[in-house]
Amino acid sequence: MLKDEVNKALKVLQDGGIILYPTDTIWGIGCDATNTEAVQKIFALKQREESKSMIILVDTDNKLQSYITEVPEIAYQLIEFAENPLTLVMPGARNLSPALIAGDGSVGIRVSNHPFCQQLIQRLRKPIVSTSANISGEPSPEYFGKISQDIIDGVDYVVDIDQHSMEKKAPSTIMRLDPNGSFEFIRR
């Protein structure tokens, strides 16, 4: 049941653990985005350079200003009208683990509309990290059955939702958005 899985995942995140969970895109590895120790566990599991940043998820667009100093007005329109899940990379990141903030001060942030993610973020009252459930450099798994055993064994909890779905999902679209409102696609 959704509520039970949210409760189990919440406890793990509050204890500084990392989870494997379904999102509105591909399966993700996540933790409390304000907990640097937990963020570093994800970097270690993915064997990923810490200079390569990971994105964060929030539950509603009105949370953007809590983690981005100056959110351009166009950000809200882009999110509202995006046909696919959209990650916006914006400068002025704040109130997050420094390990998630890129050298230029930016962070990638996405408003998730997956029911599990929304409820978990609401209960945690903080954003969660979302990075593809794979070792760095390997292909992103399109569904749960394609996630390597190393990843499954490396997390503190595997969320028991959507594990049997074979629906192929793709990563989000990524756009860099400047405070002046200009933007460019990083990944379509």
KOLNUKE-351390 format. One line per field, with one value per residue: y, x, z of N, C-alpha, C in turn; chain. Coordinates in steps of 0.05 Angstrom, whole numbers, always signed. Layout:
residues N
nyy: [Y ...]
nxx: [X ...]
nzz: [Z ...]
cayy: [Y ...]
caxx: [X ...]
cazz: [Z ...]
cyy: [Y ...]
cxx: [X ...]
czz: [Z ...]
chain: [A ...]
This chain:
residues 188
nyy: [-24 +46 +85 +56 +44 +95 +110 +73 +86 +139 +135 +111 +152 +193 +172 +178 +145 +112 +104 +62 +78 +88 +138 +194 +189 +149 +94 +115 +131 +154 +205 +245 +310 +348 +325 +314 +270 +227 +239 +232 +176 +159 +178 +145 +93 +96 +102 +151 +212 +266 +316 +313 +333 +317 +312 +344 +330 +363 +372 +408 +466 +513 +506 +516 +567 +560 +534 +556 +617 +659 +652 +650 +679 +652 +599 +575 +573 +541 +492 +483 +476 +436 +377 +329 +301 +352 +376 +431 +468 +513 +573 +596 +560 +538 +521 +466 +404 +418 +384 +373 +418 +449 +471 +522 +541 +524 +481 +422 +416 +385 +384 +334 +292 +243 +200 +172 +198 +251 +247 +227 +268 +310 +291 +285 +338 +362 +367 +311 +272 +253 +207 +169 +98 +67 +45 +94 +114 +68 +44 +78 +47 +24 +4 -28 -82 -80 -60 -64 -116 -99 -46 -52 -82 -45 -3 +23 +14 -15 +9 -19 -13 -12 -49 -91 -71 -65 -23 +20 +72 +139 +183 +251 +312 +360 +427 +486 +544 +612 +669 +713 +692 +668 +606 +539 +475 +417 +363 +328]
nxx: [+17 +10 +14 +40 +89 +109 +115 +155 +198 +205 +224 +274 +300 +299 +334 +381 +391 +393 +349 +317 +274 +210 +197 +168 +195 +248 +269 +297 +354 +354 +357 +353 +358 +385 +422 +487 +521 +489 +481 +533 +538 +507 +537 +582 +559 +542 +590 +608 +635 +643 +640 +602 +538 +476 +404 +349 +284 +222 +156 +117 +111 +113 +152 +200 +225 +246 +294 +321 +352 +333 +279 +264 +206 +188 +200 +157 +118 +143 +145 +90 +70 +101 +107 +132 +165 +204 +267 +296 +355 +382 +415 +440 +429 +406 +400 +410 +447 +515 +543 +510 +507 +528 +593 +584 +545 +495 +435 +399 +330 +267 +197 +161 +109 +94 +55 +77 +128 +111 +81 +121 +160 +128 +118 +171 +186 +226 +268 +282 +338 +347 +372 +393 +383 +435 +503 +552 +561 +540 +482 +419 +368 +309 +264 +245 +263 +311 +349 +413 +438 +478 +465 +414 +428 +459 +430 +391 +338 +288 +236 +171 +136 +108 +146 +138 +123 +132 +135 +170 +210 +235 +291 +284 +271 +321 +334 +374 +365 +369 +372 +353 +315 +329 +339 +366 +368 +393 +387 +344]
nzz: [+0 -14 +27 +69 +45 +37 +91 +108 +74 +89 +142 +134 +104 +142 +179 +153 +111 +45 -11 -61 -111 -145 -196 -231 -277 -294 -249 -187 -145 -80 -28 +32 +12 +40 +71 +75 +85 +71 +17 -2 +5 -38 -82 -75 -81 -135 -158 -176 -198 -153 -175 -214 -214 -180 -187 -153 -124 -115 -86 -101 -144 -115 -78 -101 -93 -42 -48 -90 -102 -135 -172 -239 -270 -316 -305 -278 -318 -356 -328 -320 -372 -395 -432 -419 -360 -329 -315 -285 -289 -247 -225 -160 -118 -55 +16 +14 +13 +7 -27 -69 -99 -157 -183 -204 -173 -184 -187 -206 -211 -201 -206 -181 -204 -187 -147 -101 -94 -85 -37 -2 -2 +18 +70 +90 +89 +61 +2 -41 -64 -132 -173 -229 -226 -230 -241 -249 -316 -338 -376 -364 -326 -356 -331 -269 -269 -297 -265 -235 -192 -157 -146 -123 -77 -53 -30 +26 +29 -13 -49 -50 -97 -162 -181 -215 -262 -332 -363 -405 -386 -392 -378 -349 -386 -391 -376 -377 -340 -337 -291 -319 -351 -399 -434 -444 -476 -444 -442 -483]
cayy: [+0 +70 +98 +40 +47 +123 +110 +58 +102 +163 +127 +107 +178 +208 +159 +183 +123 +117 +87 +58 +84 +96 +166 +199 +181 +123 +89 +132 +127 +180 +209 +272 +327 +366 +308 +310 +243 +209 +245 +219 +147 +155 +181 +121 +71 +99 +105 +175 +235 +286 +340 +310 +338 +301 +330 +341 +331 +376 +362 +429 +488 +535 +501 +524 +590 +552 +522 +572 +644 +676 +634 +666 +675 +633 +572 +564 +567 +517 +468 +479 +468 +415 +352 +308 +311 +372 +385 +458 +474 +541 +582 +606 +539 +543 +503 +439 +394 +430 +363 +373 +444 +449 +491 +548 +549 +515 +454 +413 +412 +377 +380 +307 +288 +215 +201 +164 +219 +274 +241 +224 +295 +325 +280 +292 +367 +369 +354 +286 +269 +233 +201 +143 +74 +53 +52 +116 +105 +46 +55 +82 +25 +34 -5 -41 -108 -75 -48 -84 -126 -83 -23 -62 -90 -22 +17 +15 +5 -16 +14 -40 -2 -12 -65 -111 -57 -68 +1 +32 +101 +154 +205 +276 +332 +379 +454 +505 +568 +634 +687 +732 +678 +653 +577 +522 +447 +402 +336 +328]
caxx: [+0 +25 +20 +59 +115 +118 +124 +180 +219 +209 +241 +301 +311 +304 +357 +405 +395 +387 +328 +313 +246 +199 +191 +152 +212 +260 +274 +318 +366 +349 +361 +346 +376 +399 +440 +511 +531 +472 +488 +559 +533 +497 +560 +598 +544 +542 +618 +605 +652 +627 +636 +577 +516 +451 +381 +331 +256 +204 +129 +101 +128 +117 +176 +225 +239 +260 +320 +334 +350 +316 +266 +252 +177 +184 +203 +130 +104 +156 +136 +62 +64 +119 +93 +146 +178 +223 +286 +307 +380 +382 +436 +430 +420 +409 +386 +414 +474 +535 +551 +491 +508 +550 +613 +574 +523 +468 +425 +377 +307 +243 +172 +152 +80 +89 +42 +96 +147 +98 +75 +146 +171 +111 +123 +199 +187 +252 +270 +298 +356 +338 +392 +386 +391 +455 +531 +558 +571 +523 +456 +398 +349 +282 +245 +258 +276 +337 +368 +433 +437 +496 +449 +393 +441 +474 +412 +381 +310 +277 +207 +156 +115 +115 +169 +132 +117 +152 +133 +196 +209 +259 +298 +271 +283 +336 +339 +387 +349 +383 +353 +341 +294 +338 +343 +377 +364 +417 +379 +315]
cazz: [+0 -18 +53 +83 +32 +44 +119 +110 +61 +106 +165 +123 +97 +167 +192 +137 +92 +16 -21 -90 -112 -171 -199 -255 -300 -288 -221 -177 -119 -67 +1 +41 -3 +58 +87 +59 +89 +54 -11 -8 +2 -66 -100 -72 -93 -164 -167 -192 -189 -139 -191 -230 -195 -182 -185 -130 -129 -97 -91 -115 -155 -96 -61 -116 -81 -18 -55 -111 -93 -153 -192 -261 -274 -337 -294 -272 -343 -368 -313 -324 -399 -404 -438 -405 -336 -336 -295 -291 -276 -242 -206 -135 -101 -26 +35 +5 +18 -12 -45 -91 -113 -177 -180 -211 -154 -194 -180 -223 -193 -216 -191 -187 -200 -179 -120 -80 -90 -73 -9 +13 +1 +37 +97 +98 +90 +48 -24 -42 -87 -152 -193 -242 -210 -244 -235 -268 -342 -349 -385 -344 -328 -365 -311 -245 -276 -310 -245 -228 -165 -141 -137 -104 -52 -41 -18 +52 +26 -40 -47 -62 -114 -190 -187 -236 -287 -353 -379 -408 -380 -400 -359 -354 -403 -374 -387 -360 -340 -325 -277 -338 -366 -422 -427 -465 -470 -439 -451 -491]
cyy: [+25 +82 +83 +44 +75 +123 +96 +74 +127 +157 +124 +134 +194 +198 +163 +161 +131 +96 +84 +60 +92 +126 +169 +194 +153 +119 +106 +122 +154 +180 +238 +291 +348 +351 +301 +282 +223 +214 +231 +189 +141 +158 +156 +97 +72 +100 +129 +197 +255 +312 +338 +312 +319 +320 +325 +343 +346 +367 +383 +452 +511 +530 +509 +546 +583 +542 +536 +601 +661 +659 +652 +659 +653 +604 +559 +557 +543 +492 +462 +467 +446 +389 +328 +319 +329 +379 +412 +461 +504 +549 +591 +585 +545 +523 +474 +430 +407 +409 +361 +398 +444 +472 +520 +557 +540 +487 +448 +406 +405 +375 +353 +306 +258 +214 +193 +186 +243 +270 +240 +252 +312 +316 +287 +322 +377 +357 +328 +286 +249 +231 +174 +120 +57 +61 +73 +105 +82 +58 +58 +60 +36 +25 -21 -66 -104 -63 -70 -91 -110 -58 -31 -69 -66 -1 +6 +5 +6 -13 -7 -30 -4 -30 -84 -98 -60 -43 +15 +62 +114 +175 +231 +292 +351 +405 +471 +532 +590 +653 +707 +719 +664 +624 +562 +493 +434 +373 +337 +301]
cxx: [+18 +33 +41 +87 +126 +129 +151 +203 +226 +228 +270 +315 +317 +328 +382 +411 +389 +367 +329 +283 +236 +193 +173 +169 +222 +263 +298 +329 +363 +356 +351 +367 +390 +421 +465 +522 +515 +478 +514 +557 +523 +520 +577 +585 +545 +570 +620 +623 +634 +624 +612 +553 +492 +428 +366 +302 +241 +176 +111 +120 +131 +140 +202 +240 +253 +289 +334 +330 +331 +305 +254 +223 +172 +186 +175 +115 +116 +146 +107 +56 +82 +103 +106 +158 +202 +241 +297 +333 +382 +404 +423 +418 +425 +394 +387 +442 +493 +544 +533 +493 +533 +569 +603 +550 +496 +461 +402 +354 +283 +220 +161 +121 +74 +78 +61 +115 +135 +93 +100 +159 +155 +116 +151 +202 +214 +252 +285 +315 +343 +360 +387 +398 +411 +483 +537 +571 +556 +497 +436 +377 +321 +260 +259 +274 +304 +357 +387 +431 +455 +481 +429 +405 +454 +456 +402 +352 +302 +246 +191 +131 +125 +138 +164 +125 +140 +151 +160 +193 +236 +266 +284 +286 +298 +341 +354 +372 +364 +363 +340 +319 +303 +344 +354 +372 +391 +412 +350 +303]
czz: [+0 +9 +69 +71 +37 +72 +122 +98 +78 +129 +156 +117 +123 +182 +175 +117 +63 +7 -52 -94 -140 -172 -224 -280 -293 -257 -212 -151 -105 -38 +7 +28 +14 +74 +70 +62 +72 +25 -19 -10 -27 -86 -99 -86 -124 -176 -185 -180 -175 -154 -210 -211 -200 -178 -160 -139 -107 -104 -104 -124 -135 -77 -75 -102 -54 -24 -78 -103 -109 -175 -214 -265 -295 -327 -290 -297 -357 -355 -319 -352 -411 -409 -424 -379 -343 -312 -304 -275 -273 -222 -180 -117 -72 -10 +27 +14 -2 -33 -70 -109 -131 -171 -186 -194 -163 -184 -200 -204 -210 -197 -199 -185 -196 -151 -97 -74 -76 -44 +8 +18 +20 +66 +108 +103 +79 +21 -22 -67 -106 -172 -204 -226 -226 -235 -257 -293 -354 -358 -362 -347 -335 -347 -290 -252 -288 -290 -236 -198 -146 -130 -117 -77 -38 -28 +9 +50 -4 -37 -63 -77 -143 -198 -210 -262 -307 -372 -380 -404 -387 -379 -367 -375 -384 -389 -367 -363 -324 -311 -296 -355 -391 -415 -451 -457 -465 -448 -458 -487]
chain: [A A A A A A A A A A A A A A A A A A A A A A A A A A A A A A A A A A A A A A A A A A A A A A A A A A A A A A A A A A A A A A A A A A A A A A A A A A A A A A A A A A A A A A A A A A A A A A A A A A A A A A A A A A A A A A A A A A A A A A A A A A A A A A A A A A A A A A A A A A A A A A A A A A A A A A A A A A A A A A A A A A A A A A A A A A A A A A A A A A A A A A A A A A A A]
